[in-house]
């Protein structure tokens, strides 16, 4: 595992210390690694949603009604 030296602002350092004192985490390293993991997982979700939005925008406007789109979506959920 790579070893790094980082500096935290006072409020962030105090928050990190409070998390460790609450025994939620054993060390700052464990906490920072967990925060990074969470951020990476969120980025994957954001990228997925962004790709879906871009695909939708590129597909153009639909001539179907809202009811037709809803019915189609419900049908797909039942099949899946």
Backbone atoms as SQL, in Angstrom:
CREATE TABLE atoms (id INTEGER PRIMARY KEY, chain TEXT, resi INTEGER, resn TEXT, atom TEXT, x REAL, y REAL, z REAL);
INSERT INTO atoms VALUES
  (1, 'A', 1, 'UNK', 'N', 0.848, -1.172, 0.000),
  (2, 'A', 1, 'UNK', 'CA', 0.000, 0.000, 0.000),
  (3, 'A', 1, 'UNK', 'C', 0.896, 1.238, 0.000),
  (4, 'A', 2, 'UNK', 'N', 0.534, 2.213, -0.803),
  (5, 'A', 2, 'UNK', 'CA', 1.323, 3.439, -0.902),
  (6, 'A', 2, 'UNK', 'C', 1.139, 4.292, 0.346),
  (7, 'A', 3, 'UNK', 'N', 2.228, 4.871, 0.799),
  (8, 'A', 3, 'UNK', 'CA', 2.181, 5.731, 1.974),
  (9, 'A', 3, 'UNK', 'C', 2.228, 7.178, 1.507),
  (10, 'A', 4, 'UNK', 'N', 1.330, 8.001, 2.050),
  (11, 'A', 4, 'UNK', 'CA', 1.230, 9.398, 1.659),
  (12, 'A', 4, 'UNK', 'C', 1.246, 10.275, 2.908),
  (13, 'A', 5, 'UNK', 'N', 1.659, 11.487, 2.710),
  (14, 'A', 5, 'UNK', 'CA', 1.586, 12.483, 3.774),
  (15, 'A', 5, 'UNK', 'C', 0.670, 13.589, 3.280),
  (16, 'A', 6, 'UNK', 'N', -0.400, 13.849, 4.025),
  (17, 'A', 6, 'UNK', 'CA', -1.334, 14.892, 3.626),
  (18, 'A', 6, 'UNK', 'C', -1.610, 15.823, 4.799),
  (19, 'A', 7, 'UNK', 'N', -2.012, 17.027, 4.475),
  (20, 'A', 7, 'UNK', 'CA', -2.313, 18.026, 5.488),
  (21, 'A', 7, 'UNK', 'C', -3.799, 18.339, 5.429),
  (22, 'A', 8, 'UNK', 'N', -4.432, 18.413, 6.604),
  (23, 'A', 8, 'UNK', 'CA', -5.850, 18.724, 6.697),
  (24, 'A', 8, 'UNK', 'C', -6.047, 20.103, 7.289),
  (25, 'A', 9, 'UNK', 'N', -7.107, 20.768, 6.877),
  (26, 'A', 9, 'UNK', 'CA', -7.461, 22.033, 7.522),
  (27, 'A', 9, 'UNK', 'C', -7.891, 21.704, 8.956),
  (28, 'A', 10, 'UNK', 'N', -7.872, 22.694, 9.823),
  (29, 'A', 10, 'UNK', 'CA', -8.222, 22.463, 11.223),
  (30, 'A', 10, 'UNK', 'C', -9.618, 21.860, 11.386),
  (31, 'A', 11, 'UNK', 'N', -10.662, 22.410, 10.727),
  (32, 'A', 11, 'UNK', 'CA', -11.992, 21.801, 10.885),
  (33, 'A', 11, 'UNK', 'C', -12.053, 20.347, 10.404),
  (34, 'A', 12, 'UNK', 'N', -11.367, 20.053, 9.301),
  (35, 'A', 12, 'UNK', 'CA', -11.367, 18.681, 8.796),
  (36, 'A', 12, 'UNK', 'C', -10.613, 17.752, 9.733),
  (37, 'A', 13, 'UNK', 'N', -9.491, 18.213, 10.277),
  (38, 'A', 13, 'UNK', 'CA', -8.723, 17.401, 11.211),
  (39, 'A', 13, 'UNK', 'C', -9.530, 17.123, 12.473),
  (40, 'A', 14, 'UNK', 'N', -10.250, 18.130, 12.947),
  (41, 'A', 14, 'UNK', 'CA', -11.083, 17.936, 14.144),
  (42, 'A', 14, 'UNK', 'C', -12.208, 16.939, 13.864),
  (43, 'A', 15, 'UNK', 'N', -12.786, 17.014, 12.677),
  (44, 'A', 15, 'UNK', 'CA', -13.847, 16.082, 12.316),
  (45, 'A', 15, 'UNK', 'C', -13.302, 14.660, 12.245),
  (46, 'A', 16, 'UNK', 'N', -12.115, 14.501, 11.638),
  (47, 'A', 16, 'UNK', 'CA', -11.494, 13.181, 11.565),
  (48, 'A', 16, 'UNK', 'C', -11.231, 12.623, 12.959),
  (49, 'A', 17, 'UNK', 'N', -10.688, 13.459, 13.836),
  (50, 'A', 17, 'UNK', 'CA', -10.410, 13.024, 15.211),
  (51, 'A', 17, 'UNK', 'C', -11.691, 12.607, 15.930),
  (52, 'A', 18, 'UNK', 'N', -12.779, 13.347, 15.698),
  (53, 'A', 18, 'UNK', 'CA', -14.057, 13.017, 16.346),
  (54, 'A', 18, 'UNK', 'C', -14.562, 11.660, 15.871),
  (55, 'A', 19, 'UNK', 'N', -14.380, 11.351, 14.587),
  (56, 'A', 19, 'UNK', 'CA', -14.818, 10.055, 14.064),
  (57, 'A', 19, 'UNK', 'C', -14.037, 8.916, 14.713),
  (58, 'A', 20, 'UNK', 'N', -12.759, 9.146, 14.927),
  (59, 'A', 20, 'UNK', 'CA', -11.913, 8.122, 15.541),
  (60, 'A', 20, 'UNK', 'C', -12.253, 7.983, 17.021),
  (61, 'A', 21, 'UNK', 'N', -12.481, 9.101, 17.693),
  (62, 'A', 21, 'UNK', 'CA', -12.848, 9.062, 19.112),
  (63, 'A', 21, 'UNK', 'C', -14.181, 8.354, 19.334),
  (64, 'A', 22, 'UNK', 'N', -15.075, 8.435, 18.360),
  (65, 'A', 22, 'UNK', 'CA', -16.366, 7.749, 18.475),
  (66, 'A', 22, 'UNK', 'C', -16.221, 6.257, 18.195),
  (67, 'A', 23, 'UNK', 'N', -15.001, 5.841, 17.878),
  (68, 'A', 23, 'UNK', 'CA', -14.655, 4.447, 17.592),
  (69, 'A', 23, 'UNK', 'C', -15.349, 3.911, 16.350),
  (70, 'A', 24, 'UNK', 'N', -15.767, 4.839, 15.476),
  (71, 'A', 24, 'UNK', 'CA', -16.338, 4.438, 14.187),
  (72, 'A', 24, 'UNK', 'C', -15.218, 3.891, 13.299),
  (73, 'A', 25, 'UNK', 'N', -14.025, 4.477, 13.446),
  (74, 'A', 25, 'UNK', 'CA', -12.848, 4.056, 12.695),
  (75, 'A', 25, 'UNK', 'C', -11.681, 3.939, 13.664),
  (76, 'A', 26, 'UNK', 'N', -10.719, 3.123, 13.284),
  (77, 'A', 26, 'UNK', 'CA', -9.552, 2.917, 14.147),
  (78, 'A', 26, 'UNK', 'C', -8.443, 3.942, 13.887),
  (79, 'A', 27, 'UNK', 'N', -8.421, 4.517, 12.690),
  (80, 'A', 27, 'UNK', 'CA', -7.352, 5.466, 12.358),
  (81, 'A', 27, 'UNK', 'C', -7.821, 6.425, 11.273),
  (82, 'A', 28, 'UNK', 'N', -7.080, 7.523, 11.125),
  (83, 'A', 28, 'UNK', 'CA', -7.374, 8.470, 10.054),
  (84, 'A', 28, 'UNK', 'C', -7.209, 7.799, 8.699),
  (85, 'A', 29, 'UNK', 'N', -6.225, 6.946, 8.572),
  (86, 'A', 29, 'UNK', 'CA', -5.994, 6.258, 7.299),
  (87, 'A', 29, 'UNK', 'C', -7.194, 5.411, 6.909),
  (88, 'A', 30, 'UNK', 'N', -7.729, 4.677, 7.865),
  (89, 'A', 30, 'UNK', 'CA', -8.896, 3.846, 7.595),
  (90, 'A', 30, 'UNK', 'C', -10.081, 4.708, 7.160),
  (91, 'A', 31, 'UNK', 'N', -10.278, 5.814, 7.848),
  (92, 'A', 31, 'UNK', 'CA', -11.381, 6.722, 7.534),
  (93, 'A', 31, 'UNK', 'C', -11.209, 7.357, 6.161),
  (94, 'A', 32, 'UNK', 'N', -10.026, 7.852, 5.870),
  (95, 'A', 32, 'UNK', 'CA', -9.776, 8.492, 4.577),
  (96, 'A', 32, 'UNK', 'C', -9.943, 7.478, 3.445),
  (97, 'A', 33, 'UNK', 'N', -9.435, 6.261, 3.622),
  (98, 'A', 33, 'UNK', 'CA', -9.609, 5.229, 2.607),
  (99, 'A', 33, 'UNK', 'C', -11.087, 4.910, 2.386),
  (100, 'A', 34, 'UNK', 'N', -11.868, 4.868, 3.453),
  (101, 'A', 34, 'UNK', 'CA', -13.301, 4.607, 3.326),
  (102, 'A', 34, 'UNK', 'C', -13.988, 5.746, 2.578),
  (103, 'A', 35, 'UNK', 'N', -13.632, 6.984, 2.894),
  (104, 'A', 35, 'UNK', 'CA', -14.212, 8.135, 2.194),
  (105, 'A', 35, 'UNK', 'C', -13.865, 8.104, 0.705),
  (106, 'A', 36, 'UNK', 'N', -12.642, 7.725, 0.389),
  (107, 'A', 36, 'UNK', 'CA', -12.238, 7.631, -1.017),
  (108, 'A', 36, 'UNK', 'C', -13.008, 6.526, -1.724),
  (109, 'A', 37, 'UNK', 'N', -13.180, 5.380, -1.073),
  (110, 'A', 37, 'UNK', 'CA', -13.967, 4.289, -1.657),
  (111, 'A', 37, 'UNK', 'C', -15.394, 4.753, -1.956),
  (112, 'A', 38, 'UNK', 'N', -15.997, 5.449, -0.992),
  (113, 'A', 38, 'UNK', 'CA', -17.353, 5.959, -1.182),
  (114, 'A', 38, 'UNK', 'C', -17.417, 6.939, -2.354),
  (115, 'A', 39, 'UNK', 'N', -16.438, 7.817, -2.449),
  (116, 'A', 39, 'UNK', 'CA', -16.403, 8.796, -3.536),
  (117, 'A', 39, 'UNK', 'C', -16.256, 8.094, -4.884),
  (118, 'A', 40, 'UNK', 'N', -15.444, 7.040, -4.930),
  (119, 'A', 40, 'UNK', 'CA', -15.268, 6.293, -6.175),
  (120, 'A', 40, 'UNK', 'C', -16.567, 5.609, -6.581),
  (121, 'A', 41, 'UNK', 'N', -17.277, 5.022, -5.616),
  (122, 'A', 41, 'UNK', 'CA', -18.559, 4.374, -5.903),
  (123, 'A', 41, 'UNK', 'C', -19.585, 5.393, -6.386),
  (124, 'A', 42, 'UNK', 'N', -19.604, 6.561, -5.768),
  (125, 'A', 42, 'UNK', 'CA', -20.524, 7.613, -6.200),
  (126, 'A', 42, 'UNK', 'C', -20.194, 8.070, -7.617),
  (127, 'A', 43, 'UNK', 'N', -18.911, 8.152, -7.935),
  (128, 'A', 43, 'UNK', 'CA', -18.511, 8.580, -9.276),
  (129, 'A', 43, 'UNK', 'C', -18.980, 7.583, -10.324),
  (130, 'A', 44, 'UNK', 'N', -18.925, 6.299, -10.002),
  (131, 'A', 44, 'UNK', 'CA', -19.418, 5.276, -10.924),
  (132, 'A', 44, 'UNK', 'C', -20.906, 5.491, -11.192),
  (133, 'A', 45, 'UNK', 'N', -21.666, 5.767, -10.129),
  (134, 'A', 45, 'UNK', 'CA', -23.099, 6.016, -10.283),
  (135, 'A', 45, 'UNK', 'C', -23.359, 7.285, -11.095),
  (136, 'A', 46, 'UNK', 'N', -22.600, 8.339, -10.827),
  (137, 'A', 46, 'UNK', 'CA', -22.760, 9.596, -11.564),
  (138, 'A', 46, 'UNK', 'C', -22.445, 9.373, -13.048),
  (139, 'A', 47, 'UNK', 'N', -21.371, 8.647, -13.326),
  (140, 'A', 47, 'UNK', 'CA', -21.002, 8.369, -14.716),
  (141, 'A', 47, 'UNK', 'C', -22.099, 7.571, -15.419),
  (142, 'A', 48, 'UNK', 'N', -22.700, 6.600, -14.722),
  (143, 'A', 48, 'UNK', 'CA', -23.776, 5.788, -15.289),
  (144, 'A', 48, 'UNK', 'C', -24.984, 6.661, -15.620),
  (145, 'A', 49, 'UNK', 'N', -25.377, 7.499, -14.673),
  (146, 'A', 49, 'UNK', 'CA', -26.531, 8.378, -14.884),
  (147, 'A', 49, 'UNK', 'C', -26.249, 9.366, -16.012),
  (148, 'A', 50, 'UNK', 'N', -25.045, 9.924, -16.024),
  (149, 'A', 50, 'UNK', 'CA', -24.667, 10.871, -17.076),
  (150, 'A', 50, 'UNK', 'C', -24.749, 10.208, -18.451),
  (151, 'A', 51, 'UNK', 'N', -24.279, 8.955, -18.553),
  (152, 'A', 51, 'UNK', 'CA', -24.329, 8.239, -19.828),
  (153, 'A', 51, 'UNK', 'C', -25.781, 8.003, -20.259),
  (154, 'A', 52, 'UNK', 'N', -26.644, 7.673, -19.305),
  (155, 'A', 52, 'UNK', 'CA', -28.067, 7.468, -19.619),
  (156, 'A', 52, 'UNK', 'C', -28.707, 8.772, -20.100),
  (157, 'A', 53, 'UNK', 'N', -28.384, 9.863, -19.449),
  (158, 'A', 53, 'UNK', 'CA', -28.937, 11.167, -19.853),
  (159, 'A', 53, 'UNK', 'C', -28.456, 11.527, -21.258),
  (160, 'A', 54, 'UNK', 'N', -27.169, 11.341, -21.517),
  (161, 'A', 54, 'UNK', 'CA', -26.628, 11.650, -22.841),
  (162, 'A', 54, 'UNK', 'C', -27.289, 10.791, -23.913),
  (163, 'A', 55, 'UNK', 'N', -27.490, 9.511, -23.598),
  (164, 'A', 55, 'UNK', 'CA', -28.159, 8.611, -24.547),
  (165, 'A', 55, 'UNK', 'C', -29.582, 9.097, -24.817),
  (166, 'A', 56, 'UNK', 'N', -30.267, 9.505, -23.770),
  (167, 'A', 56, 'UNK', 'CA', -31.623, 10.001, -23.927),
  (168, 'A', 56, 'UNK', 'C', -31.681, 11.276, -24.750),
  (169, 'A', 57, 'UNK', 'N', -30.751, 12.173, -24.497),
  (170, 'A', 57, 'UNK', 'CA', -30.722, 13.425, -25.251),
  (171, 'A', 57, 'UNK', 'C', -30.440, 13.178, -26.729),
  (172, 'A', 58, 'UNK', 'N', -29.556, 12.236, -27.011),
  (173, 'A', 58, 'UNK', 'CA', -29.204, 11.935, -28.396),
  (174, 'A', 58, 'UNK', 'C', -30.334, 11.229, -29.135),
  (175, 'A', 59, 'UNK', 'N', -31.220, 10.565, -28.385),
  (176, 'A', 59, 'UNK', 'CA', -32.295, 9.810, -29.038),
  (177, 'A', 59, 'UNK', 'C', -33.390, 10.720, -29.590),
  (178, 'A', 60, 'UNK', 'N', -33.416, 11.966, -29.152),
  (179, 'A', 60, 'UNK', 'CA', -34.393, 12.909, -29.672),
  (180, 'A', 60, 'UNK', 'C', -35.725, 12.828, -28.938),
  (181, 'A', 61, 'UNK', 'N', -36.709, 13.489, -29.508),
  (182, 'A', 61, 'UNK', 'CA', -38.034, 13.544, -28.900),
  (183, 'A', 61, 'UNK', 'C', -38.852, 12.328, -29.302),
  (184, 'A', 62, 'UNK', 'N', -39.697, 11.897, -28.399),
  (185, 'A', 62, 'UNK', 'CA', -40.584, 10.768, -28.660),
  (186, 'A', 62, 'UNK', 'C', -41.947, 11.280, -29.109),
  (187, 'A', 63, 'UNK', 'N', -42.571, 10.507, -29.967),
  (188, 'A', 63, 'UNK', 'CA', -43.927, 10.847, -30.390),
  (189, 'A', 63, 'UNK', 'C', -44.958, 10.095, -29.562),
  (190, 'A', 64, 'UNK', 'N', -44.465, 9.276, -28.626),
  (191, 'A', 64, 'UNK', 'CA', -45.376, 8.528, -27.767),
  (192, 'A', 64, 'UNK', 'C', -45.905, 9.428, -26.661),
  (193, 'A', 65, 'UNK', 'N', -47.060, 9.054, -26.140),
  (194, 'A', 65, 'UNK', 'CA', -47.637, 9.799, -25.023),
  (195, 'A', 65, 'UNK', 'C', -46.983, 9.342, -23.727),
  (196, 'A', 66, 'UNK', 'N', -47.170, 10.120, -22.680),
  (197, 'A', 66, 'UNK', 'CA', -46.637, 9.751, -21.367),
  (198, 'A', 66, 'UNK', 'C', -47.216, 8.406, -20.927),
  (199, 'A', 67, 'UNK', 'N', -48.476, 8.174, -21.196),
  (200, 'A', 67, 'UNK', 'CA', -49.126, 6.902, -20.829),
  (201, 'A', 67, 'UNK', 'C', -48.490, 5.728, -21.563),
  (202, 'A', 68, 'UNK', 'N', -48.169, 5.905, -22.826),
  (203, 'A', 68, 'UNK', 'CA', -47.535, 4.840, -23.597),
  (204, 'A', 68, 'UNK', 'C', -46.129, 4.542, -23.068),
  (205, 'A', 69, 'UNK', 'N', -45.424, 5.575, -22.745),
  (206, 'A', 69, 'UNK', 'CA', -44.063, 5.387, -22.199),
  (207, 'A', 69, 'UNK', 'C', -44.131, 4.681, -20.856),
  (208, 'A', 70, 'UNK', 'N', -45.073, 5.082, -20.004),
  (209, 'A', 70, 'UNK', 'CA', -45.238, 4.455, -18.693),
  (210, 'A', 70, 'UNK', 'C', -45.605, 2.984, -18.841),
  (211, 'A', 71, 'UNK', 'N', -46.523, 2.677, -19.722),
  (212, 'A', 71, 'UNK', 'CA', -46.937, 1.294, -19.937),
  (213, 'A', 71, 'UNK', 'C', -45.764, 0.451, -20.422),
  (214, 'A', 72, 'UNK', 'N', -44.967, 0.998, -21.331),
  (215, 'A', 72, 'UNK', 'CA', -43.800, 0.295, -21.841),
  (216, 'A', 72, 'UNK', 'C', -42.792, 0.023, -20.708),
  (217, 'A', 73, 'UNK', 'N', -42.577, 1.011, -19.856),
  (218, 'A', 73, 'UNK', 'CA', -41.647, 0.860, -18.738),
  (219, 'A', 73, 'UNK', 'C', -42.139, -0.214, -17.770),
  (220, 'A', 74, 'UNK', 'N', -43.407, -0.218, -17.458),
  (221, 'A', 74, 'UNK', 'CA', -43.969, -1.234, -16.552),
  (222, 'A', 74, 'UNK', 'C', -43.856, -2.619, -17.159),
  (223, 'A', 75, 'UNK', 'N', -44.074, -2.717, -18.469),
  (224, 'A', 75, 'UNK', 'CA', -43.938, -3.997, -19.149),
  (225, 'A', 75, 'UNK', 'C', -42.516, -4.528, -19.080),
  (226, 'A', 76, 'UNK', 'N', -41.563, -3.653, -19.225),
  (227, 'A', 76, 'UNK', 'CA', -40.146, -4.059, -19.143),
  (228, 'A', 76, 'UNK', 'C', -39.790, -4.530, -17.739),
  (229, 'A', 77, 'UNK', 'N', -40.332, -3.866, -16.721),
  (230, 'A', 77, 'UNK', 'CA', -40.048, -4.259, -15.334),
  (231, 'A', 77, 'UNK', 'C', -40.605, -5.647, -15.039),
  (232, 'A', 78, 'UNK', 'N', -41.782, -5.947, -15.558),
  (233, 'A', 78, 'UNK', 'CA', -42.386, -7.260, -15.330),
  (234, 'A', 78, 'UNK', 'C', -41.589, -8.373, -15.995),
  (235, 'A', 79, 'UNK', 'N', -41.001, -8.082, -17.140),
  (236, 'A', 79, 'UNK', 'CA', -40.202, -9.084, -17.870),
  (237, 'A', 79, 'UNK', 'C', -38.873, -9.331, -17.185),
  (238, 'A', 80, 'UNK', 'N', -38.308, -8.269, -16.580),
  (239, 'A', 80, 'UNK', 'CA', -36.968, -8.330, -15.990),
  (240, 'A', 80, 'UNK', 'C', -36.973, -9.004, -14.703);
